[in-house]
């Protein structure tokens, strides 16, 4: 069964810049009789039973209560003009090849041969046009992990592994010598905050909290708190691309923030070729790609930071033998990349081990 999504708009906007007819004999503008504003109605719809990759056009159907053909239709996406259609009947084709995946707000503005125009808005979800490459893993090495560490953030810097942990009253920041299995430095967070993701940029450590809308900035060498910053969402994962902070909030959205003033620069919606990928958690920036844990699963997705398209999917099922563990454990969370040694390290919340892994493409 074909499912149609409809949007009804009842307001009429007067505009003196809409298309007009011109008498070729005397060059006088002749305005057609404008429709009664109370009767003017625009209906937009599309076939919501289909999946729309960003390379495929979307047919947007429309109906109006004006008893004359539409003179032109302007199309805008997320408030930005894209194109104008002329002399169409009943639908337009939105070309999506240059669009980003995610829920896109499409506005159609209708012009008739008089001074009335009418706009309608409809939300249409796009997915990625890229089929992700699937990977498994090979364990290359293991190290003990603090079983009391509810891992929320993990990052290498200058050969040391830094870890941020969660839970109220137990959230901490650690500097770890992985080879010696030694905690070099540690810091307790306030008891009323739940620690989340961390990242290191310009000799500063940035740490999020979960629901406090609050982040901390520390000196990397001292762990002294330098200042705090705020953000309007929950805080989950954090990484950086050398210039910007990159943050997740547990949805499919990833935010790029200015590292000095913490203002949002842009954001992407993460999608594979079927749907948005929600529950994005701990993040790591590796070779110009964003690696993200998918909360509640043993999956990592690898994301194009420009488009939000999922390029790779990594299945880490079975990496921890849970049958031999008697203590409480939680989900996979924690990705760290040592750029100097090319080591990829993963762990989980309350897990007893760190794992160095190599990605293996599935055939």
C-alpha positions as CSV (number, residue, x, y, z in Angstrom):
1,X,0.0,0.0,0.0
2,X,1.4,3.4,-0.9
3,X,1.5,5.7,2.1
4,X,1.2,9.4,1.6
5,X,2.3,12.0,4.1
6,X,0.3,15.2,3.9
7,X,1.0,18.7,5.2
8,X,-1.9,21.2,5.2
9,X,-1.2,24.9,5.3
10,X,-4.0,27.5,5.7
11,X,-2.2,30.9,5.9
12,X,-1.9,33.1,2.8
13,X,1.0,35.5,2.4
14,X,0.5,38.6,0.3
15,X,3.5,39.5,-1.8
16,X,4.0,42.1,-4.5
17,X,7.0,40.4,-6.0
18,X,5.2,37.3,-7.3
19,X,4.8,36.6,-11.0
20,X,2.4,38.9,-12.9
21,X,1.0,38.9,-16.4
22,X,2.0,41.8,-18.8
23,X,-0.2,43.2,-21.6
24,X,2.2,43.2,-24.6
25,X,0.2,46.2,-26.2
26,X,0.5,48.7,-23.4
27,X,3.0,47.1,-21.1
28,X,0.6,47.4,-18.2
29,X,0.6,44.8,-15.5
30,X,-2.7,42.9,-15.5
31,X,-3.4,41.1,-12.2
32,X,-5.6,38.1,-12.2
33,X,-8.3,38.0,-9.5
34,X,-6.6,36.7,-6.4
35,X,-8.3,33.8,-4.6
36,X,-10.1,34.3,-1.4
37,X,-7.5,33.8,1.3
38,X,-9.9,31.8,3.5
39,X,-10.2,29.3,0.6
40,X,-6.6,29.0,-0.4
41,X,-5.1,25.6,0.5
42,X,-1.9,23.8,-0.4
43,X,-1.4,20.1,0.2
44,X,2.1,18.5,-0.1
45,X,2.8,14.8,0.0
46,X,5.4,12.2,-0.9
47,X,5.5,8.4,-0.9
48,X,6.7,7.6,2.6
49,X,6.8,3.9,1.9
50,X,10.0,4.3,-0.1
51,X,13.6,4.8,1.1
52,X,15.3,7.9,-0.5
53,X,19.1,7.7,-0.9
54,X,20.7,11.0,-1.5
55,X,21.4,10.2,-5.2
56,X,17.7,9.6,-6.0
57,X,15.1,12.3,-6.9
58,X,12.1,12.6,-4.6
59,X,8.7,13.2,-6.2
60,X,6.8,15.8,-4.1
61,X,3.1,15.9,-5.0
62,X,1.0,19.0,-4.5
63,X,-2.6,20.1,-4.7
64,X,-3.9,23.6,-4.5
65,X,-7.4,25.1,-4.4
66,X,-6.6,27.8,-7.0
67,X,-8.5,27.1,-10.2
68,X,-5.6,28.0,-12.5
69,X,-2.2,26.5,-13.2
70,X,0.8,27.4,-11.0
71,X,3.0,29.9,-12.7
72,X,6.2,28.9,-10.9
73,X,7.4,27.0,-7.8
74,X,10.5,27.8,-5.8
75,X,12.1,25.0,-3.8
76,X,14.3,25.6,-0.7
77,X,15.9,23.0,1.6
78,X,16.5,23.9,5.3
79,X,15.8,27.5,4.4
80,X,18.2,27.7,1.5
81,X,17.0,28.2,-2.1
82,X,17.7,25.4,-4.5
83,X,15.8,25.8,-7.8
84,X,12.6,27.1,-9.5
85,X,10.1,25.0,-11.5
86,X,7.9,26.5,-14.2
87,X,4.5,25.4,-15.5
88,X,4.4,22.1,-13.6
89,X,1.3,20.0,-13.0
90,X,0.6,18.1,-9.7
91,X,4.3,17.3,-8.7
92,X,7.9,18.4,-8.8
93,X,11.1,16.3,-8.7
94,X,13.6,17.3,-6.0
95,X,17.1,16.3,-7.1
96,X,18.9,15.1,-4.0
97,X,22.4,14.2,-5.4
98,X,24.1,17.2,-3.6
99,X,22.0,17.0,-0.4
100,X,23.1,15.6,3.0
101,X,21.3,12.6,4.5
102,X,18.9,13.1,7.4
103,X,15.5,14.8,7.9
104,X,15.4,17.7,5.4
105,X,12.9,20.5,5.6
106,X,11.7,21.2,2.1
107,X,9.7,24.4,1.4
108,X,7.7,24.9,-1.8
109,X,6.6,28.4,-2.5
110,X,3.8,28.6,-5.2
111,X,3.3,31.7,-7.4
112,X,0.2,32.3,-9.6
113,X,-0.5,35.0,-12.2
114,X,-1.5,37.5,-9.5
115,X,-0.1,39.0,-6.4
116,X,-0.7,36.0,-4.1
117,X,1.9,33.4,-3.1
118,X,1.7,30.4,-0.9
119,X,4.4,28.4,0.9
120,X,4.2,24.8,2.2
121,X,6.8,22.9,4.2
122,X,7.3,19.1,4.4
123,X,9.9,17.0,6.2
124,X,11.5,14.3,4.0
125,X,14.1,11.8,5.4
126,X,17.1,11.0,3.2
127,X,19.5,8.2,3.8
128,X,23.0,7.6,2.5
129,X,23.6,6.5,-1.1
130,X,26.7,4.6,0.1
131,X,26.6,0.9,1.0
132,X,28.9,0.6,4.1
133,X,31.7,-1.9,4.1
134,X,31.4,-4.5,6.8
135,X,34.3,-5.4,9.1
136,X,35.0,-7.9,11.8
137,X,38.2,-7.8,13.9
138,X,41.3,-9.6,15.0
139,X,42.6,-9.2,18.6
140,X,46.3,-8.4,18.5
141,X,46.9,-7.7,22.2
142,X,45.3,-7.3,25.6
143,X,46.0,-5.3,28.8
144,X,44.2,-5.2,32.2
145,X,41.5,-2.5,32.6
146,X,40.3,-1.1,35.8
147,X,37.1,-3.0,36.5
148,X,35.6,-0.1,38.4
149,X,36.0,2.3,35.5
150,X,32.7,3.0,33.8
151,X,34.4,4.1,30.6
152,X,32.9,7.1,28.8
153,X,35.9,8.6,26.9
154,X,39.3,7.2,25.8
155,X,42.2,8.9,24.0
156,X,45.9,8.6,23.5
157,X,48.3,11.6,23.8
158,X,52.1,11.5,24.0
159,X,52.1,7.7,24.5
160,X,49.7,7.8,27.5
161,X,46.1,6.7,27.5
162,X,43.6,9.1,29.0
163,X,40.3,7.8,30.3
164,X,37.1,9.6,31.4
165,X,34.6,7.6,33.5
166,X,31.0,8.0,34.6
167,X,28.5,7.3,37.3
168,X,27.4,9.9,39.9
169,X,29.9,10.1,42.8
170,X,32.4,7.9,40.8
171,X,33.2,9.9,37.7
172,X,37.0,10.4,37.2
173,X,39.7,11.4,34.8
174,X,42.8,9.1,34.5
175,X,46.2,9.2,32.8
176,X,47.4,5.6,32.2
177,X,50.7,4.0,31.3
178,X,49.2,1.1,29.4
179,X,52.4,-0.9,29.1
180,X,53.1,-0.7,32.8
181,X,49.4,-1.1,33.8
182,X,49.8,2.0,36.0
183,X,47.6,4.9,36.7
184,X,49.9,7.9,36.5
185,X,47.4,10.7,37.4
186,X,43.8,10.9,38.4
187,X,41.1,13.4,39.3
188,X,37.7,13.1,40.9
189,X,34.8,14.9,39.3
190,X,32.1,16.6,41.5
191,X,29.7,14.0,42.9
192,X,26.7,15.6,41.4
193,X,27.8,15.2,37.8
194,X,28.0,12.2,35.5
195,X,31.3,12.2,33.5
196,X,31.2,11.5,29.8
197,X,33.4,11.8,26.8
198,X,36.9,13.3,26.7
199,X,39.3,14.7,24.1
200,X,42.7,16.4,24.0
201,X,43.5,19.5,22.0
202,X,46.2,22.1,22.3
203,X,47.5,20.7,25.7
204,X,44.0,20.9,27.1
205,X,41.7,18.0,28.2
206,X,38.0,18.6,27.4
207,X,35.4,16.5,29.3
208,X,31.7,16.4,29.0
209,X,29.0,15.6,31.5
210,X,25.8,13.7,30.8
211,X,22.8,15.9,31.8
212,X,24.4,18.9,33.5
213,X,24.9,20.8,30.2
214,X,28.4,21.4,31.5
215,X,31.9,20.6,30.2
216,X,35.3,21.0,31.9
217,X,38.6,22.1,30.5
218,X,41.8,20.9,32.3
219,X,45.5,21.5,31.8
220,X,46.8,18.3,30.3
221,X,49.9,18.1,32.4
222,X,48.4,19.3,35.7
223,X,44.8,18.2,35.6
224,X,44.0,21.6,37.0
225,X,40.5,22.8,36.0
226,X,41.0,25.9,33.8
227,X,37.4,26.7,33.0
228,X,33.9,25.4,32.2
229,X,31.7,25.6,29.2
230,X,28.0,24.9,28.4
231,X,26.0,23.2,25.7
232,X,22.3,22.8,25.2
233,X,22.1,19.0,24.7
234,X,23.1,16.0,26.7
235,X,26.8,15.2,26.5
236,X,27.9,11.8,25.3
237,X,31.0,11.3,23.1
238,X,33.8,13.8,22.3
239,X,36.7,13.9,19.9
240,X,38.4,16.5,17.7
241,X,39.8,17.0,14.2
242,X,42.7,19.2,15.3
243,X,40.7,22.4,15.1
244,X,37.1,21.7,16.2
245,X,35.5,19.7,19.0
246,X,33.2,17.0,17.7
247,X,30.4,15.9,20.1
248,X,27.6,13.4,20.2
249,X,24.4,13.6,22.3
250,X,23.0,10.0,22.0
251,X,21.0,10.8,18.9
252,X,22.0,10.5,15.2
253,X,23.3,14.1,15.3
254,X,27.0,15.0,15.6
255,X,27.9,18.6,16.4
256,X,31.1,20.5,15.4
257,X,32.0,23.1,18.1
258,X,34.5,26.0,18.2
259,X,37.2,24.9,20.6
260,X,37.6,28.3,22.1
261,X,34.0,29.6,22.5
262,X,32.2,26.3,22.2
263,X,29.6,27.6,19.7
264,X,28.1,25.2,17.2
265,X,29.7,25.6,13.8
266,X,27.7,23.0,12.0
267,X,26.2,19.5,12.5
268,X,25.6,16.4,10.5
269,X,23.0,13.6,10.7
270,X,24.5,10.2,10.6
271,X,22.8,7.7,8.3
272,X,23.6,4.4,6.6
273,X,21.9,3.3,3.4
274,X,18.7,2.3,5.3
275,X,18.1,4.7,8.2
276,X,19.6,7.2,10.7
277,X,22.1,5.7,13.1
278,X,21.0,6.7,16.6
279,X,22.6,6.2,20.0
280,X,26.0,7.5,18.9
281,X,28.2,7.4,22.0
282,X,32.0,7.5,22.4
283,X,33.9,9.1,19.5
284,X,37.4,9.0,18.0
285,X,38.8,10.9,15.0
286,X,41.0,8.5,13.0
287,X,42.5,9.3,9.5
288,X,39.8,11.9,8.7
289,X,37.0,9.7,9.8
290,X,34.8,9.6,12.9
291,X,34.6,6.3,14.7
292,X,31.6,6.0,17.0
293,X,30.3,3.4,19.4
294,X,26.6,2.6,19.0
295,X,25.3,2.5,22.5
296,X,23.8,-0.7,23.7
297,X,25.5,-2.7,20.9
298,X,28.9,-4.2,20.0
299,X,29.0,-2.1,16.9
300,X,31.2,0.7,15.7
301,X,30.3,2.9,12.8
302,X,32.8,4.9,10.8
303,X,31.4,8.2,9.5
304,X,32.3,10.7,6.8
305,X,32.7,13.9,8.9
306,X,31.5,16.1,5.9
307,X,28.3,14.3,5.0
308,X,27.4,12.0,7.9
309,X,27.3,9.0,5.7
310,X,28.4,5.7,7.3
311,X,31.4,4.4,5.4
312,X,32.1,1.3,7.5
313,X,30.4,-0.9,10.0
314,X,32.5,-2.8,12.5
315,X,31.0,-5.8,14.3
316,X,32.9,-6.5,17.6
317,X,30.5,-9.3,18.8
318,X,32.2,-11.7,21.2
319,X,35.3,-9.6,21.8
320,X,34.8,-10.0,25.5
321,X,34.2,-13.6,26.8
322,X,31.4,-12.7,29.2
323,X,30.9,-16.3,30.3
324,X,34.1,-16.1,32.4
325,X,33.2,-12.8,34.2
326,X,31.4,-12.9,37.5
327,X,31.6,-9.1,38.3
328,X,29.0,-6.7,36.8
329,X,29.9,-5.4,33.3
330,X,28.1,-3.0,30.9
331,X,28.3,-2.3,27.2
332,X,31.1,-1.8,24.8
333,X,32.3,1.8,25.0
334,X,35.7,3.3,24.4
335,X,37.8,3.8,21.3
336,X,41.4,5.2,21.2
337,X,43.9,5.5,18.4
338,X,47.6,5.8,19.0
339,X,48.8,7.6,15.8
340,X,52.4,7.0,16.6
341,X,52.2,3.2,16.9
342,X,49.0,2.8,14.7
343,X,47.3,0.9,17.6
344,X,43.5,0.8,17.8
345,X,42.3,0.2,21.4
346,X,38.8,-0.6,22.5
347,X,37.1,-1.5,25.8
348,X,33.8,-1.2,27.7
349,X,32.2,0.0,30.8
350,X,33.4,-2.0,33.8
351,X,35.3,-4.3,31.4
352,X,38.4,-6.1,32.8
353,X,40.5,-5.7,29.6
354,X,41.6,-3.3,27.0
355,X,41.8,-4.8,23.5
356,X,44.1,-3.8,20.6
357,X,42.3,-4.8,17.4
358,X,42.9,-4.9,13.7
359,X,39.9,-4.4,11.4
360,X,39.2,-7.3,9.0
361,X,37.0,-6.8,6.0
362,X,34.1,-9.3,5.8
363,X,34.0,-11.2,2.5
